[in-house]
Amino acid sequence: MQVRHFLEPLLTLVAGLAMKRAINWPFDVGLYLPVIVWLGPVWGGLLMAVVSVPLNLLVLRAYDRSQRDWLMIERVKSVIEAIQIWFLEEEEAGG
């Protein structure tokens, strides 16, 4: 039970990062570089920034619909909240 409790979030993170990499790599190498070469760094960069917005929104939508914390966003939020609570308690204690 203890090992599964540790391994499940780790494997979820690995799967999430692999999926994100599988989406980003073709975009970054297959599309971004040719557009930068074709349009130059300013116009190509602007175009790719505009194109990347819907792609990233689709990733976030998939993240929300999956009901899994495969990007560890919720875990990071809970750690930040715990740190904030700890600082507030320390401040109230006069430490």
Steps between C-alpha positions, in 0.01 A plus 500: 500500500777745592693440176186544289424826682845628398517349151156598372560879500850448365379283212217745433753783477724298268204417275388864498844631416539239225166602350590869520835425338329299225288806422773762534782328314328492157381858555842629608712312246263419216314829481672772705843480338376505138269795574784693665724431199220596260366816671794601718523518877259791553207411271558128532516529877179701509321252276616204707396673822151542356493138378623365834211655697230264366737204531567576866129561564425156355758347735340677797155385391623141476654542844170620647294229331732217603434564871864400562775725631751394234671839493514512883334842497267416790784346700711815455202714605457294818871532582484878451192521720672291771803730489278809523315354799831413665628857452178645639520275805862598554411867467213468748726316743743791485776296334 
